[in-house]
Structures are given as C-alpha cells and as structure tokens.
Amino acid sequence: CIMPDLTSLFVAAGLTEQKANETLKNKQVSASFAEAIELAKHTCEVDKSVGNLLYQISTRLKHKHHLPTIVSYVASKKLKTDIQLNCALDYLKNNPSMPLDESKFSEASGVGVEVSPAQIEDVIEKLVEANKAELLEQRYKFNTGKILMNARKLLKFADGRIVKSELDMQILDLLGPKSEADLEPASKPKVPYFKCKFIRLRGFQATTGNGHQIFIKCFVVSHMTISYLINIFGLMEEHLKITGGQVRTRFPPEPNGILHIGHAKAINFNFGYAKANDGVCFLRYDDTNPEKEEEKFFKGILDMVNWLGYTPYKVTHASDYFQELFDLAVVLIKKDLAYICHQKYEELKGINPPPSPWRNRPIPESLALFEDMRKGKLDEGSTTLRMKHVMEDGKQDPVAYRIKFTPHHRTGDKWCIYPTYDFTHCLCDSIEQISHSLCTKEFQARRSSYFWLCNSVDIYCPVQWEYGRLNLQYTVVSKRKIQKLIDAGIVRDWDDPRLFTLTALRRRGFPPEALNDFCAKVGVTGNLCILEPSMLEACVRTTLNNTAPRVMAVLYPLKVTITNFPNEAGSLDIKVPDFPADESKGNHVTNLTKSIFIERSDYMEIADKSYKRFASDQSVGLRHAGLVLTLERAEKSSKGDVVELFVTCKSVEDSPKPKAFIHWVSATSCLECEVRVYSRLFKHKNPEDTSVVPGGFVTDCNSDSLSVNTAARVECSVKKAKVFDKFQFERLGYFCIDPDTTDNTMVFNRTIPLKEDAGKN
C-alpha cells in the first residue's frame, strides 16, 4: 500500500505523523517531497535538518526541472541554512531556463560562505555602538529591528538565531536588566492615514445596519503595504492633492458575460466601502478583448449594478485610455523593460516555456516593430509586446500587447493591437486615481506585477488589496460551463432561475436588498468562502416577509361548492391584510363566492390522527372568511378521483374551533395562471468535483429541477401587478411575476418556499 510507505518516509525525514498525513492530501507536494528524499538518499542520510530543507523545496520550487540540482546541493551540505535555501530558490525562480549557471547560483546562494561567531560579534558590536545614544535614551523600548535589518545586510548568510542572540546579549551588557519602567507597554505613535472611517489590516467585518453596505476595516497607509515600492513620494502627494484624500474604488468587470453571485460581493465591497467612507466608486468595463464583447453584456452589467442599488460615480472603459496605454508601453520599451517577441502562443503555454530569444532585442528595433504592430503590418498571432518581469507565480515576461484584427465595440477599427489585463488593470487604476484596488485572492500572484509596472513607468501606484471569493454550492458560475448548459437545453438562457447569475436571481424573485444583506453577513476575509444556498435563501425569506404582500393562490385546484352560501347574491367581499403581522401596511379585497377552489392536498377522505385539515369527518376553516366548512358529499369521477366537494358553512362563532384554516380562491372570479416551481439544478454540492461526479457537471443535473403547472389559480387582486413584482402565496411560499407573462396568462416563479411548519398537517 502506497500511503503507509509514504507516511513512514516523511516521518523518517523529520515530519510529524500529522504533518505527513496532511502533506499526503496534496498529491503534487507529496510526489515532489518523496522524489527529493529519494534523490538525497544517494548522497546523505535524510535526517530532520535535511528533511526540513527538502520539504521547503517541494512546496516552493516553481520549476521542477531544477529539483535534482538543488537537492544535490542540500544533500552535499552546500546549502545548510534556511537563508541559503531562500536565496537559492529566489535565484531559480528568476533564472528558470536551462542550463543552470552553477557558479552564479552558488554565489547567489552563499555556497561555501561560513560566518564565524567572531564575525557576528564584531558586526553587532559596531551596530550597537552606532545606535548607542538612542539605546540609552529609549532603553528596551528601542526598536531593534533596524539593527537586525542592517546586520542581515552585512551578514547575509549568518544564522539569524545566533545574530539575534548576540544582539540581545550585547544590549543586556549595555543597559543591564529590565527595570519596571522598561516593562511598561510602549505608547503607540500616531500614523498618518487616508480619510477613512475604519482602520485595521486584519479582521474584515461587516455590518448590516441598513442592510445595504459592507463596512470594511482596513489599514490604509498605502506606502506601508507589503511589496508596495514607491519610487517617488511626490506622486503620492500629487494623488492626494487631486483626490483630497478621497477613497476611490472601482468595479472592473469584463463585458463578455453575465454577472453572478460572486460579483454581487465584489459590487457590494467596492461600492459599499467607498460609500462607507464618503468616497466614490467607478464602473470600469475591461473591454480589451473585442471578439468576446457584446452590447448586451455592457447594458446587463450596468443594469445589475443599478438593480443592487448602486450608482457609479463614472462609467468608464479601458478603451477610453487606449492612447495613454500605448504611450506608456512606449515608455516601458524605452526603459528596456519591454521587448517585441515572436514566440507563438503555443510556445508560451505550460509551466516552463522556453525563454524568449528576443529578450535582449535593441530598444530602437522594439520601438519600430511596436509601431508596425500598431499600423497592422504584422500578422495576428505573430508578434507580442512582453514585459521584462517575473511574476510571483514564476511566470516570466507576461504579454502586454497582442495583435487582434477585430473591430472594437467602441473604437471600431482604429486599433488592431490590444493591451492585456496584466498591462491594463493597474495603469487604468492609476489614471483614474484609484486609492484602493480591491480584487479577489487569485490576483495576489499579480500584485508584484501591478506595483512593478506602475513604478516602472513613473506614475502614481495604487495599492492592491485581495480578499477571498464567494462561492455557492450546488451551482456553476463559469461562463463557459453555463453556455454548455444552455447549448445542451438543460437551462433556457443566462437568466434561467435555476442558475446563480444575477439576472437569474432577479427573475426568480430574489430582492436586491436580500443579496446585499447576504453579502454583508458573509463579510470580507482573506479566505475563500464556500456556502450552501440556504444562507442566501434565509436572507431572501427575511426580506420578502417584510416586503411581499400576501395573496391567496391554489396550485392544484379542487372545486368546492357551498350549498348554504350566506348571501343570496352568491358573493361576498372579503378584506385581506397585505401583512397580517402589521395591518397598518394595508389590505386588499378578494371575492368569496358560492364555488371556490382549495388545494387538492388540503382534502383527505379519512383523516388520520395527525391530519388537521379538511376531511369527510373533519371540518376546516377558510382563512380570512370567518367560515367553517363541513362536508356534505364528495363527487367522484369514473376513475374514483374526487372532482368536487359539496359543503355547508357556519360562522366561526357558531362552530367548534377547527384544527386548521386553509387558503382558497373564488372559482368564478380568479385568474388562471402558470406557476413554475424550481429546485436545485445539481445533485451534489460541488458538481465540478470529478471524484464525486466522474461524468462531469452536466451529468449531475437534476432532471426534475423544474415543474410547470399551467392550471393554477390566483386571486384577481394581482391582475395589475408588473413583471418582477413579488407576493407571498399564503401557506405556499414566495412567488415573483416572470417576464414571460402576457395579457392572457400570468406566469409566476416560485422564489422560495415558506419555512416548514412542524404542525402543518
């Protein structure tokens, strides 16, 4: 059996059994670690010290073809410390191509460098002497971090623990033991912040005081952000003069599809954070991929932003800045930070593509070719502009511009070269003076590229903040996968109410207030958030309970004739409260007639002990009518099915209290309507998990996820309602008027059922 052997192998290499078992869950890491151990065994015994270094290699090495080399350096004790290994891994990340220049690799990794205790003592002594005055003044409240930082520069490959120990000893020798005053906590210095209501880096929180906004607590000193390299502080000062310190965010969707539930969180975060801090939020379309963009997507995105209750400060497009982006690309080339490359797309795919042979192309040549690209002189797919930068995931020299002979939705055929996301995103943020570039966690690998590019062209550099995505179970949100469901006829379109696109949720009847409330309750953290739809449905139910007026409808009608109807005219007007819990919110009138419809499920010929509704031997009350019905006789079809009930009625005051009151509609003054009842589209929580659904997500679809009833009845009070108006059908659930409604037939979608009542029977 493989697992126990690997567990033993990993434990022997220094991992705890728990850590070994956790590692086995990651097939890629466990395979790499096992290979590293086997390679090292040829040279040395793999003890805990060696095993620790090998484990770091297996989790951090980006280019696996370097594995034998770096393992051999560890096994032969050329790399012995964490700092040496860190330097080695950094070198391999920035120099992924083969063959490896081992002399430069050894130099960068500190191979053969030995730092003696005497050297450490000498360096620390000099640094302590240089800071002696401050040490004597501040004593143990002095920040020793700057001494350690300088020591690290001078003693790059020294053991950090020994350096720290030596510093502590020399400070103790200088200052003596800590006094009571030294033990008191230091007062926190005031730090300048942007104007912002909430300031904290960790522990993002949400409040739903108005059910609308997400209030984010975040640290907003831009230039103190990890990896934030600001070349010219004057650019920040200029930005603050332009904006007055205003919080400026943006929601930047690609107009090539419909927004989904995850976008609702992004919209709430960007617009809500700006609103909470008296700032502004832009809606910027990232329209740099002309062949995939359509007018309906531009309109649909703005429609959904407005539907959620937000109004953009400005609606902009990346294409608004095509000329400025082109000019900045020229700046990048002139600085020898970008070059024209002729590698094909197929060559650049994969984990370790070959380095470009054109990387060191002369600057004038790249400038001339870039102009040829702009003028359409080169073939599509033959040439790209690439940036001289290694991204955090090890991707080398990302593409900045590519040729596409496709007319653009807004600029027509003015351009035949288009910038990529990696080039466009940060520069547009800078042009629009965005203060907080908020994006989901998968863009963290692009953060260094974001900062590098802004600083490389000497423009204001916003700060990128990442947060965890919101995913719901029992659904897919990928544009490609939804299109596959549409093509297969499983769903009707992007707004099919079984999907979790925003247009689908609106069509199903989910109110925007509920989505905003849901996003606020979920909050914003750095972790991926995967939830069951029930949490969203609970927010919907809470909102609709307060906003959806009550009406009566019967889904599966059974005719009932009242033989002793209390009015000779055969009709009574009944006042029904729109919100029974608060009758001050209004009411409407419905018609009670001699013939009515009740739910077929509300009648049973012989009642059992738990059954509380209508039966041949059990009376039942009519909601809002103040009447109790008692069966006279039941008329049946030739097949034995009950087709009509004949009953007598008494007022509630003159009858024993019935066990239940049921809803009803008039048989002669009701509307025939179509009711669509939806359930989960997928059978499993994660239909994309091939270990659970080996046939793929399409095979996981529930064939009974839609039930259409064309014989339902609803009271006439809804006749003038508009598309997307919502109601609670008493005892049945919440329903919304569908856009398929015509002058002749109303169509209702069930939004969600009511909470189950344990005593409903």
C-alpha positions in Angstrom: 0.0 0.0 0.0 1.5 3.4 -1.1 0.1 5.6 1.7 1.7 3.9 4.7 5.1 3.8 2.9 5.0 7.5 2.1 3.9 8.3 5.7 6.8 6.4 7.1 9.2 8.0 4.6 8.0 11.5 5.5 8.2 10.8 9.3 11.7 9.5 8.9 12.6 12.8 7.1 11.5 14.8 10.2 7.8 15.5 9.7 5.4 14.7 12.4 2.8 12.0 11.6 0.1 14.6 11.5 2.1 16.8 9.1 2.9 13.8 7.0 -0.7 12.9 6.6 -1.6 16.5 5.8 1.1 16.5 3.1 -0.3 13.3 1.5 -3.5 15.2 0.8 -1.6 17.3 -1.7 -0.5 14.9 -4.4 1.8 17.3 -6.2 3.7 18.3 -3.0 3.9 14.7 -1.7 5.2 13.4 -5.0 7.8 16.1 -5.1 8.9 15.6 -1.5 9.2 11.8 -2.0 11.3 12.3 -5.1 13.5 14.8 -3.2 14.1 12.4 -0.4 15.0 9.5 -2.7 17.4 11.8 -4.6 19.1 12.9 -1.4 19.5 9.4 -0.1 22.1 8.7 -2.7 24.4 11.2 -1.0 23.5 11.5 2.6 21.2 10.3 5.4 18.0 12.3 5.4 17.6 13.5 9.0 15.3 16.2 10.3 17.6 19.1 9.3 18.0 17.9 5.7 14.3 16.8 5.6 13.2 20.3 6.6 15.1 21.8 3.7 13.8 19.2 1.3 10.2 19.9 2.4 10.6 23.6 1.7 11.9 22.7 -1.8 8.9 20.5 -2.5 6.5 23.3 -1.6 8.2 26.3 -3.1 10.2 25.2 -6.1 8.4 26.6 -9.2 10.4 24.9 -11.9 10.7 21.2 -11.2 13.5 20.5 -13.7 15.8 22.2 -11.1 14.8 19.6 -8.4 17.8 17.3 -8.9 20.3 20.2 -8.8 19.0 21.9 -5.7 18.5 18.6 -3.8 22.1 17.6 -4.6 23.3 20.9 -3.1 21.3 20.2 0.1 22.4 16.6 0.3 26.1 17.6 -0.1 25.7 20.2 2.6 26.4 23.1 0.3 23.1 24.5 1.3 22.7 24.2 5.0 20.5 27.0 6.3 17.1 28.5 5.6 18.6 31.7 4.3 20.8 29.9 1.9 17.8 27.9 0.6 15.7 31.0 0.3 18.4 32.7 -1.8 18.7 29.5 -3.9 15.0 29.3 -4.6 14.8 33.0 -5.4 17.7 32.6 -7.9 16.0 29.6 -9.6 12.7 31.5 -9.8 14.3 34.4 -11.6 16.5 32.2 -13.8 14.3 29.3 -14.8 16.0 28.4 -18.0 18.5 25.6 -18.5 21.4 25.1 -18.4 21.9 26.5 -14.9 25.0 28.7 -14.4 26.2 26.9 -11.3 28.9 29.5 -10.4 26.3 32.3 -10.3 23.9 30.0 -8.5 26.5 29.1 -5.8 27.4 32.8 -5.4 23.8 33.9 -5.0 23.1 31.1 -2.6 26.1 31.6 -0.3 27.6 28.2 -1.0 30.9 27.9 0.9 30.2 31.1 2.9 30.9 30.5 6.6 30.1 33.2 9.1 32.1 32.8 12.4 30.8 33.8 15.8 33.6 36.3 16.0 32.4 38.0 12.8 28.9 38.2 14.2 30.1 39.6 17.4 32.2 42.2 15.6 29.3 43.4 13.3 26.8 43.6 16.2 29.2 45.5 18.4 29.6 48.1 15.7 25.9 48.4 15.1 25.1 48.7 18.8 27.8 51.4 19.1 26.2 53.3 16.2 22.8 53.3 17.9 24.2 53.7 21.4 22.7 57.1 22.1 19.2 56.0 21.1 19.5 52.8 23.0 20.5 54.6 26.2 17.6 57.0 25.8 14.9 54.6 24.8 16.3 51.5 26.6 14.3 48.4 25.9 11.6 50.3 24.0 14.2 50.8 21.2 13.2 49.1 18.0 16.0 46.5 17.5 14.5 45.6 14.1 16.6 48.2 12.3 19.8 46.8 13.9 18.8 43.3 12.8 18.0 44.6 9.3 21.4 46.2 8.9 23.0 43.1 10.4 21.3 40.9 7.8 22.7 43.1 5.0 26.2 42.7 6.4 25.9 39.1 7.5 23.6 37.8 4.7 24.3 34.1 5.3 24.7 34.1 9.1 22.3 32.1 11.2 19.5 34.6 12.2 19.1 33.0 15.6 22.7 33.4 16.5 22.7 37.1 15.3 19.6 37.8 17.5 21.1 36.1 20.5 24.3 38.1 20.1 22.4 41.4 19.9 20.3 40.6 22.9 23.4 39.8 24.9 25.2 43.0 23.9 22.1 45.1 24.7 21.8 43.5 28.1 25.5 44.2 28.7 25.0 47.8 27.8 21.7 48.5 29.6 21.6 46.0 32.4 18.5 44.1 33.5 15.0 45.5 32.6 13.5 47.9 35.1 9.8 48.3 36.0 9.6 51.3 33.6 11.1 49.1 30.8 8.3 46.6 31.3 5.5 49.1 30.8 3.9 48.9 27.4 5.1 51.5 24.9 2.6 54.1 23.7 1.6 53.7 20.1 2.8 56.5 17.8 0.2 58.3 15.6 0.4 57.2 12.0 -1.0 59.3 9.1 -3.9 57.7 7.4 -6.1 58.4 4.4 -9.5 59.8 5.5 -11.2 56.5 6.3 -13.8 55.6 8.9 -12.4 52.2 9.8 -8.7 51.3 10.1 -7.3 47.9 10.6 -5.5 45.4 8.4 -6.9 42.1 9.6 -10.4 41.0 10.7 -12.5 42.5 8.0 -16.0 42.9 9.4 -19.5 43.7 8.0 -22.4 45.4 9.5 -26.0 45.3 8.2 -27.4 48.3 9.9 -29.2 49.4 6.8 -29.0 46.0 5.1 -27.1 47.7 2.3 -23.4 48.4 3.0 -20.4 46.4 3.8 -18.1 48.3 6.2 -14.6 47.2 5.8 -12.0 47.7 8.5 -8.7 48.0 6.7 -5.3 49.5 7.1 -4.9 52.3 4.5 -1.4 53.6 4.7 -0.6 52.8 1.0 3.1 53.0 1.1 3.4 50.6 4.0 1.7 47.7 2.1 3.8 44.6 1.6 5.6 44.7 -1.8 4.5 48.3 -2.3 7.5 50.0 -3.8 7.0 53.7 -4.3 9.7 55.4 -6.4 8.6 59.0 -6.0 6.7 60.0 -2.9 5.8 63.2 -4.8 3.4 61.1 -6.9 1.5 60.1 -3.8 1.4 63.7 -2.7 0.1 64.7 -6.1 -2.5 61.9 -6.0 -3.7 63.2 -2.6 -3.9 66.8 -3.9 -6.1 65.6 -6.8 -8.4 63.5 -4.7 -8.3 65.4 -1.4 -7.6 62.0 0.3 -10.9 60.7 -1.0 -11.5 56.9 -1.1 -11.8 55.9 -4.7 -12.6 52.3 -5.7 -13.7 50.6 -8.9 -15.7 47.6 -10.1 -14.0 46.5 -13.3 -15.9 43.6 -15.0 -15.2 42.2 -18.4 -18.2 42.8 -20.7 -18.2 39.2 -22.1 -20.8 37.6 -19.9 -23.5 38.0 -17.2 -22.6 38.8 -13.6 -23.1 36.1 -11.0 -23.5 35.9 -7.2 -19.7 36.3 -6.7 -19.9 39.6 -8.5 -22.6 40.7 -6.0 -20.0 40.5 -3.3 -17.4 42.5 -5.4 -20.1 45.1 -6.2 -21.0 45.4 -2.5 -17.4 45.6 -1.4 -16.3 48.2 -3.9 -19.4 50.4 -3.8 -20.1 49.8 -0.2 -16.6 50.5 1.0 -16.5 53.8 -0.9 -19.9 54.8 0.4 -19.0 54.0 4.0 -16.0 56.3 3.7 -17.7 59.1 1.8 -15.8 58.1 -1.3 -16.7 57.2 -4.9 -16.7 54.1 -7.0 -16.2 53.8 -10.7 -17.8 51.2 -13.0 -15.0 50.4 -15.5 -15.5 48.0 -18.3 -12.3 46.0 -19.0 -13.1 46.0 -22.8 -9.7 44.8 -24.1 -10.9 41.5 -25.7 -13.1 42.8 -28.6 -14.1 39.4 -30.1 -15.9 38.3 -26.9 -17.7 41.6 -26.0 -21.3 42.3 -26.8 -23.6 45.3 -26.3 -26.0 43.2 -24.2 -23.3 42.5 -21.7 -22.4 46.2 -21.3 -26.0 47.0 -20.6 -26.6 43.9 -18.5 -23.7 44.8 -16.1 -24.9 48.4 -15.5 -28.4 47.1 -15.1 -27.4 44.7 -12.4 -25.2 47.3 -10.6 -28.2 49.7 -10.6 -30.6 46.8 -9.5 -28.4 46.2 -6.4 -29.0 49.9 -5.5 -25.7 51.4 -6.6 -24.9 54.3 -8.9 -21.4 54.6 -10.3 -19.5 57.8 -9.9 -18.5 57.4 -13.5 -18.9 54.7 -16.1 -15.6 54.3 -17.9 -13.9 51.8 -20.2 -10.4 50.6 -20.5 -10.7 51.6 -24.2 -11.1 55.3 -23.0 -7.4 55.1 -22.3 -6.1 53.1 -25.3 -3.8 56.0 -26.4 -2.4 56.6 -22.9 -1.8 52.9 -22.5 0.0 52.8 -25.8 2.2 55.8 -24.8 3.1 54.1 -21.5 4.0 50.9 -23.4 6.5 53.0 -25.4 7.9 54.4 -22.2 8.4 50.8 -21.0 10.3 49.9 -24.2 12.5 53.0 -24.0 13.5 51.9 -20.5 14.4 48.5 -21.8 11.7 47.0 -19.7 9.7 45.6 -22.6 10.5 44.0 -25.9 8.9 42.7 -29.1 8.7 38.9 -29.1 7.8 36.4 -31.9 7.2 33.3 -29.9 3.8 31.7 -30.7 1.0 31.3 -28.2 1.6 27.5 -28.2 5.3 28.1 -27.2 4.3 30.3 -24.2 1.8 27.8 -22.8 2.6 25.5 -19.9 4.6 25.7 -16.7 8.0 26.2 -18.0 8.0 27.8 -21.5 11.4 28.4 -23.1 12.9 31.9 -22.6 12.5 34.3 -25.5 15.4 34.6 -27.8 14.4 38.2 -28.5 14.6 39.3 -24.8 17.7 41.4 -25.4 16.5 42.9 -28.7 17.8 46.5 -29.2 15.4 49.2 -28.0 15.1 51.0 -31.3 14.2 47.7 -33.0 11.5 47.0 -30.5 10.1 50.6 -30.9 10.0 50.2 -34.7 8.3 46.8 -34.5 5.8 48.0 -31.9 4.8 50.8 -34.3 4.5 48.2 -37.1 2.2 46.3 -34.8 0.0 49.4 -34.3 -0.2 50.0 -38.1 -1.3 46.5 -38.8 1.9 45.5 -40.7 2.3 42.2 -38.8 0.1 39.1 -38.8 -2.2 38.3 -35.9 -0.5 35.8 -33.5 3.0 36.5 -34.9 4.1 39.2 -32.5 3.6 40.4 -29.0 5.0 43.0 -26.7 6.3 41.4 -23.5 7.4 42.9 -20.2 10.7 42.1 -18.6 9.3 40.9 -15.3 8.9 37.6 -13.4 5.6 37.3 -11.6 5.0 35.8 -8.2 3.9 32.5 -9.6 7.1 32.2 -11.6 5.5 33.3 -14.9 8.3 35.1 -16.9 7.8 38.1 -19.1 4.0 38.4 -19.3 2.5 39.7 -22.5 1.5 43.4 -22.6 0.1 43.8 -26.1 -1.1 41.4 -28.8 -2.4 41.8 -32.4 -6.2 41.3 -33.0 -7.7 42.3 -36.3 -11.2 42.5 -34.7 -13.2 45.8 -34.7 -13.8 47.1 -31.2 -17.2 47.7 -29.8 -16.4 51.4 -29.1 -13.2 52.3 -31.1 -14.1 50.5 -34.4 -11.0 49.7 -36.4 -8.8 52.4 -35.0 -6.7 49.8 -33.1 -5.5 46.4 -34.1 -3.4 45.9 -31.0 -5.0 45.5 -27.6 -3.4 45.5 -24.1 -3.8 42.5 -21.8 -5.3 42.5 -18.4 -1.8 42.4 -16.7 -0.9 45.6 -18.5 -4.2 47.5 -18.5 -5.5 46.9 -15.0 -3.0 48.7 -12.8 -2.4 51.6 -15.3 -6.2 52.3 -15.6 -6.3 52.3 -11.8 -3.5 54.9 -11.7 -5.1 57.0 -14.5 -8.4 57.1 -12.6 -6.6 57.9 -9.3 -8.0 54.8 -7.6 -7.0 54.7 -3.9 -8.0 51.1 -3.2 -7.7 48.4 -5.9 -9.9 45.6 -4.4 -9.7 42.3 -6.1 -10.1 38.6 -5.3 -7.4 36.4 -3.9 -6.4 34.7 -7.2 -5.0 38.1 -8.3 -2.5 38.1 -5.5 0.1 36.4 -7.8 -0.2 39.6 -10.0 0.3 42.1 -7.2 4.1 42.4 -7.7 3.4 42.9 -11.4 0.9 45.6 -10.6 3.3 47.5 -8.4 6.3 46.9 -10.7 4.5 48.3 -13.8 3.3 51.5 -12.2 6.7 52.2 -10.7 8.5 51.3 -14.0 6.6 54.0 -15.9 6.9 56.5 -13.1 3.1 57.0 -12.4 1.1 57.0 -9.2 0.8 53.5 -7.9 -2.5 52.5 -6.1 -2.5 49.6 -3.6 -4.0 46.3 -4.5 -5.9 44.5 -1.7 -7.0 40.9 -2.1 -10.0 39.2 -0.5 -11.5 35.8 -0.6 -14.0 34.9 -3.3 -17.6 33.9 -2.5 -18.7 30.6 -4.0 -22.0 28.8 -3.5 -22.5 25.1 -3.6 -24.9 23.2 -5.9 -24.1 25.6 -8.9 -21.6 26.6 -11.5 -20.8 30.2 -12.4 -18.2 29.8 -15.2 -19.4 31.5 -18.4 -18.2 28.5 -20.5 -20.0 26.0 -18.3 -23.2 27.9 -18.2 -23.1 28.2 -22.0 -22.7 24.4 -22.2 -25.8 24.0 -20.1 -27.7 26.4 -22.4 -26.4 24.6 -25.5 -27.5 21.2 -24.1 -31.0 22.6 -23.4 -30.7 22.0 -19.7 -31.4 25.6 -18.9 -33.1 28.2 -21.1 -30.7 31.1 -21.0 -28.4 33.1 -18.8 -31.4 34.2 -16.7 -32.8 30.8 -16.1 -34.0 30.9 -12.4 -32.1 27.7 -11.5 -28.8 29.5 -12.1 -27.0 31.9 -9.8 -26.3 34.7 -12.3 -27.7 38.0 -11.0 -30.2 38.1 -13.9 -31.4 34.6 -13.0 -31.8 35.5 -9.3 -33.8 38.6 -10.2 -36.0 36.6 -12.5 -36.5 34.0 -9.7 -37.6 36.9 -7.4 -34.6 37.4 -5.1 -34.8 41.0 -4.0 -31.6 43.1 -4.3 -31.9 44.1 -0.6 -31.5 40.4 0.3 -28.4 39.9 -1.8 -26.8 43.0 -0.2 -27.8 41.7 3.2 -26.3 38.3 2.4 -23.0 39.9 1.2 -22.9 42.0 4.4 -23.4 38.9 6.6 -20.7 36.9 4.7 -18.3 39.8 5.2 -14.9 40.1 3.7 -11.9 38.0 4.7 -8.8 36.6 3.0 -10.3 33.1 2.9 -12.3 31.5 0.1 -15.9 31.4 1.3 -18.0 28.4 0.2 -21.6 28.4 1.4 -24.8 26.5 0.9 -27.6 28.4 -0.9 -29.7 28.1 2.3 -27.9 31.1 3.9 -28.8 33.3 0.9 -32.4 31.9 0.9 -32.7 32.8 4.6 -31.8 36.4 3.7 -34.4 36.3 0.9 -37.1 34.9 3.2 -36.4 37.6 5.8 -36.6 40.4 3.2 -39.7 39.1 1.5 -41.5 38.5 4.8 -41.4 42.3 5.2 -42.0 43.4 1.6 -44.1 40.8 -0.2 -47.9 41.3 0.2 -50.0 38.2 1.0 -52.4 36.9 -1.6 -54.1 33.6 -2.0 -53.4 31.1 -4.8 -54.2 27.5 -5.4 -51.7 25.4 -7.3 -53.7 22.2 -7.7 -57.4 23.2 -7.5 -60.2 21.1 -6.1 -63.6 22.7 -6.6 -65.8 23.2 -3.5 -69.5 24.3 -3.7 -71.0 25.9 -0.6 -74.7 24.7 -0.6 -75.9 27.1 2.0 -73.9 30.2 1.0 -74.7 33.0 3.4 -75.5 35.6 0.7 -78.3 35.2 -1.8 -76.2 37.1 -4.4 -73.7 34.3 -4.2 -70.7 36.7 -3.5 -69.1 38.4 -0.5 -66.2 40.9 -0.5 -63.5 39.8 2.0 -60.9 42.2 3.3 -57.4 40.5 3.4 -54.5 42.2 5.2 -51.4 42.5 3.0 -49.2 41.9 6.0 -51.1 40.2 8.8 -48.4 41.0 11.4 -48.9 44.7 10.7 -52.3 45.6 9.3 -51.4 49.2 9.2 -49.4 48.4 6.0 -52.6 48.0 4.0 -55.1 45.4 2.8 -56.9 44.3 -0.4 -60.3 42.9 -1.2 -60.9 39.4 -2.6 -64.1 37.8 -3.6 -65.7 34.9 -1.8 -68.3 33.1 -4.0 -70.5 30.0 -3.7 -68.0 28.0 -5.6 -64.3 28.2 -4.6 -61.1 26.3 -5.2 -59.0 24.8 -2.4 -55.7 22.8 -2.7 -56.3 19.2 -3.6 -53.8 18.3 -0.9 -56.0 20.0 1.7 -58.7 17.3 1.5 -58.4 13.7 2.7 -61.3 11.4 2.7 -60.5 9.8 6.0 -58.3 11.8 8.4 -55.6 10.1 10.5 -54.7 11.4 13.9 -52.0 13.8 12.7 -54.1 15.3 9.9 -55.6 18.7 10.7 -57.2 19.9 7.5 -60.4 19.0 5.6 -61.8 15.5 5.6 -65.1 13.8 5.3 -65.2 13.5 9.1 -63.3 16.8 9.9 -64.3 20.4 9.4 -61.9 23.1 8.3 -61.8 26.9 8.4 -61.5 29.3 5.5 -58.7 31.9 6.0 -60.0 35.5 6.3 -63.6 34.5 5.6 -64.7 33.6 9.1 -66.4 30.4 7.9 -66.1 26.7 8.8 -66.8 24.1 6.2 -68.3 20.7 6.8 -68.6 18.1 4.1 -72.0 17.0 2.7 -70.8 14.8 -0.1 -67.9 14.2 -2.5 -68.4 13.8 -6.2 -66.0 11.4 -7.9 -65.0 10.6 -11.5 -65.4 7.3 -13.1 -61.8 6.5 -12.0 -62.7 7.2 -8.4 -60.9 10.6 -8.2 -62.6 13.3 -6.2 -63.6 16.1 -8.6 -65.9 18.3 -6.4 -66.9 18.7 -2.8 -70.3 19.9 -1.7 -70.2 21.5 1.7 -72.2 23.5 4.2 -70.8 26.5 6.1 -71.2 28.1 9.5 -69.6 31.2 11.0 -66.6 30.6 13.2 -68.5 32.0 16.2 -71.2 29.3 15.8 -68.8 26.4 15.3 -66.3 24.5 17.4 -62.8 25.9 16.5 -61.4 23.8 13.6 -57.9 22.4 13.8 -56.8 24.3 10.7 -57.6 27.2 8.4 -56.8 26.7 4.7 -56.4 29.2 1.8 -58.8 29.4 -1.2 -59.7 31.4 -4.3 -63.1 32.1 -5.9 -63.9 29.7 -8.7 -65.7 32.4 -10.7 -63.5 35.4 -10.1 -59.9 34.2 -10.1 -57.2 34.2 -12.7 -55.8 31.0 -14.3 -52.0 31.2 -14.2 -48.9 29.3 -14.9 -46.6 28.5 -11.9 -43.0 27.4 -12.2 -41.5 25.6 -9.2 -37.7 25.4 -9.2 -35.4 23.1 -7.1 -31.6 22.6 -7.1 -30.2 22.2 -10.6 -27.4 19.9 -9.4 -27.5 16.9 -7.1 -24.1 17.3 -5.5 -22.6 20.2 -3.5 -19.7 20.5 -6.0 -20.8 19.3 -9.4 -17.3 20.1 -10.8 -15.6 17.6 -8.4 -14.8 14.7 -10.8 -14.1 12.4 -7.8 -17.8 12.7 -6.9 -19.2 13.4 -10.4 -16.8 11.4 -12.7 -19.0 12.1 -15.7 -18.7 15.9 -15.4 -21.0 18.6 -14.2 -23.6 18.1 -17.0 -24.3 14.6 -15.8 -25.0 15.9 -12.3 -28.1 17.9 -13.4 -31.4 17.2 -11.7 -33.9 16.4 -14.4 -36.7 17.3 -12.0 -35.4 20.8 -11.2 -38.3 22.5 -12.9 -42.0 21.7 -12.5 -44.5 23.7 -14.7 -48.1 23.9 -13.6 -50.5 25.6 -16.1 -53.7 25.0 -14.1 -53.0 27.1 -11.0 -55.4 29.8 -9.8 -54.7 33.1 -8.1 -57.0 35.8 -6.8 -57.8 38.8 -9.0 -56.1 41.4 -6.8 -52.8 40.6 -8.6 -54.1 41.4 -12.1 -52.4 44.8 -12.4 -49.1 43.7 -10.9 -45.9 44.2 -13.0 -43.1 41.9 -14.0 -40.8 41.1 -11.0 -43.5 42.1 -8.5 -43.4 39.7 -5.6 -46.1 38.1 -3.4 -46.4 35.6 -0.7 -48.9 33.0 -1.7 -50.4 32.1 1.7 -49.2 28.8 3.0 -47.3 28.1 -0.2 -44.2 30.3 -0.5 -42.9 33.5 -2.2 -43.6 34.0 -5.9 -42.5 36.5 -8.5 -44.1 37.5 -11.8 -42.0 36.2 -14.7 -41.2 38.2 -17.9 -43.0 35.5 -19.9 -46.3 37.0 -18.6 -48.7 38.1 -21.3 -52.0 39.9 -21.4 -53.7 36.5 -21.4 -51.6 34.5 -19.0 -49.7 35.5 -15.8 -46.6 33.4 -15.1 -45.2 33.1 -11.6 -41.9 31.7 -10.5 -41.6 30.3 -7.0 -38.8 32.2 -5.4 -38.5 30.1 -2.2 -40.9 28.1 -0.1 -42.0 29.2 3.4 -40.3 27.8 6.4 -41.6 24.3 7.1 -44.2 24.3 9.9 -43.9 21.2 12.1 -47.6 21.3 12.8 -48.7 21.8 9.2 -50.6 18.5 8.8 
